[in-house]
Amino acid sequence: MNLSPGYLIKILEQNGFIFKHSKGSHQLYYNPVNFKTVIVPVHGGKDLKKGTFLSILKQAGIDKDKLS
């Protein structure tokens, strides 16, 4: 499984999330349909830990089993 922040952001954008703003190494994404907000840590070229990746998906309301 690809655990890069870029991949996570791509999934969020495909599910209606839009970039709102950035504070340091954290980017805030907002979904105007379901009013959910998630924060994605982007630390250089480092991948996210699996638990962090899955937690952000859960907060966003995205089913991990529907990822290709």
PASEBA-1860 file (N, C-alpha, C; in nm, 3 decimals):
! residues 68
1> MNLSPGYL> 0.085/-0.119/0.000/0.000/0.000/0.000/0.089/0.125/0.000 ~ 0.054/0.219/-0.086/0.125/0.346/-0.094/0.081/0.435/0.022 ~ 0.174/0.472/0.110/0.140/0.551/0.228/0.193/0.694/0.218 ~ 0.218/0.741/0.097/0.272/0.875/0.082/0.163/0.980/0.104 ~ 0.200/1.097/0.157/0.101/1.204/0.174/0.038/1.245/0.041 ~ 0.116/1.242/-0.067/0.064/1.278/-0.199/-0.049/1.186/-0.243 ~ -0.032/1.057/-0.217/-0.136/0.960/-0.251/-0.262/0.984/-0.169 ~ -0.245/1.011/-0.040/-0.358/1.039/0.048/-0.432/1.164/0.001
9> IKILEQNG> -0.359/1.267/-0.035/-0.420/1.392/-0.083/-0.498/1.365/-0.212 ~ -0.444/1.282/-0.299/-0.513/1.247/-0.424/-0.646/1.178/-0.394 ~ -0.646/1.087/-0.298/-0.769/1.017/-0.257/-0.870/1.117/-0.202 ~ -0.822/1.208/-0.115/-0.911/1.308/-0.057/-0.975/1.395/-0.166 ~ -0.894/1.440/-0.260/-0.945/1.526/-0.367/-1.045/1.452/-0.456 ~ -1.023/1.323/-0.478/-1.117/1.243/-0.557/-1.250/1.227/-0.484 ~ -1.249/1.246/-0.353/-1.370/1.232/-0.272/-1.428/1.367/-0.231 ~ -1.394/1.471/-0.304/-1.457/1.601/-0.284/-1.388/1.696/-0.188
17> FIFKHSKG> -1.273/1.658/-0.135/-1.201/1.748/-0.044/-1.123/1.851/-0.122 ~ -1.117/1.972/-0.069/-1.040/2.078/-0.133/-0.938/2.133/-0.034 ~ -0.825/2.175/-0.088/-0.719/2.232/-0.004/-0.769/2.365/0.051 ~ -0.756/2.382/0.182/-0.799/2.507/0.244/-0.679/2.594/0.277 ~ -0.587/2.541/0.357/-0.464/2.615/0.386/-0.360/2.523/0.447 ~ -0.242/2.578/0.462/-0.129/2.502/0.513/-0.071/2.576/0.632 ~ -0.029/2.502/0.732/0.038/2.561/0.847/0.163/2.479/0.871 ~ 0.276/2.529/0.827/0.400/2.453/0.839/0.394/2.329/0.751
25> SHQLYYNP> 0.415/2.214/0.813/0.417/2.089/0.736/0.282/2.018/0.737 ~ 0.176/2.086/0.782/0.044/2.025/0.787/-0.050/2.098/0.692 ~ -0.122/2.020/0.611/-0.215/2.077/0.515/-0.358/2.043/0.554 ~ -0.446/2.142/0.550/-0.584/2.124/0.590/-0.672/2.109/0.466 ~ -0.750/2.004/0.463/-0.844/1.978/0.353/-0.985/1.976/0.408 ~ -1.078/2.034/0.329/-1.216/2.051/0.372/-1.310/1.997/0.266 ~ -1.417/1.930/0.310/-1.518/1.881/0.217/-1.645/1.962/0.238 ~ -1.684/2.047/0.141/-1.802/2.131/0.157/-1.935/2.054/0.155
33> VNFKTVIV> -1.932/1.929/0.110/-2.056/1.850/0.105/-2.091/1.793/0.242 ~ -1.994/1.729/0.307/-2.023/1.667/0.438/-1.962/1.746/0.554 ~ -1.901/1.861/0.523/-1.845/1.952/0.624/-1.734/1.889/0.709 ~ -1.666/1.790/0.655/-1.556/1.727/0.729/-1.425/1.798/0.696 ~ -1.338/1.804/0.794/-1.206/1.863/0.778/-1.103/1.762/0.825 ~ -0.996/1.745/0.748/-0.886/1.657/0.789/-0.754/1.730/0.770 ~ -0.657/1.692/0.851/-0.524/1.751/0.843/-0.426/1.643/0.798 ~ -0.349/1.673/0.694/-0.252/1.578/0.640/-0.111/1.629/0.671
41> PVHGGKDL> -0.034/1.553/0.748/0.106/1.593/0.772/0.193/1.559/0.652 ~ 0.267/1.658/0.604/0.355/1.638/0.489/0.496/1.671/0.534 ~ 0.573/1.568/0.565/0.709/1.586/0.617/0.810/1.542/0.513 ~ 0.840/1.630/0.421/0.938/1.600/0.317/0.896/1.480/0.234 ~ 0.987/1.389/0.210/0.958/1.271/0.131/0.917/1.150/0.214 ~ 0.891/1.170/0.342/0.859/1.058/0.430/0.716/1.010/0.410 ~ 0.699/0.878/0.413/0.566/0.819/0.410/0.501/0.835/0.546 ~ 0.368/0.830/0.546/0.294/0.833/0.672/0.297/0.693/0.734
49> KKGTFLSI> 0.283/0.687/0.865/0.268/0.556/0.929/0.131/0.502/0.890 ~ 0.121/0.369/0.883/-0.004/0.307/0.837/-0.122/0.350/0.923 ~ -0.104/0.355/1.054/-0.212/0.394/1.144/-0.257/0.537/1.120 ~ -0.163/0.626/1.094/-0.195/0.766/1.065/-0.273/0.776/0.935 ~ -0.226/0.707/0.833/-0.291/0.707/0.701/-0.436/0.660/0.714 ~ -0.456/0.547/0.781/-0.590/0.490/0.795/-0.679/0.576/0.884 ~ -0.621/0.639/0.984/-0.697/0.727/1.073/-0.750/0.848/0.997 ~ -0.668/0.906/0.910/-0.712/1.022/0.831/-0.824/0.980/0.735
57> LKQAGIDK> -0.811/0.862/0.673/-0.918/0.812/0.587/-1.048/0.796/0.665 ~ -1.038/0.743/0.786/-1.156/0.722/0.871/-1.220/0.856/0.907 ~ -1.138/0.954/0.944/-1.190/1.087/0.977/-1.261/1.149/0.857 ~ -1.211/1.120/0.737/-1.268/1.174/0.615/-1.395/1.098/0.573 ~ -1.420/0.984/0.635/-1.536/0.904/0.599/-1.516/0.822/0.472 ~ -1.391/0.788/0.443/-1.358/0.711/0.322/-1.326/0.568/0.363 ~ -1.393/0.473/0.298/-1.375/0.331/0.327/-1.243/0.282/0.265 ~ -1.152/0.235/0.349/-1.021/0.190/0.300/-1.033/0.070/0.205
65> DKLS> -1.141/-0.007/0.216/-1.158/-0.124/0.131/-1.195/-0.087/-0.012 ~ -1.235/0.037/-0.036/-1.272/0.080/-0.172/-1.156/0.142/-0.248 ~ -1.037/0.143/-0.187/-0.919/0.197/-0.255/-0.866/0.092/-0.351 ~ -0.815/0.139/-0.464/-0.761/0.043/-0.564/-0.615/0.015/-0.536
END
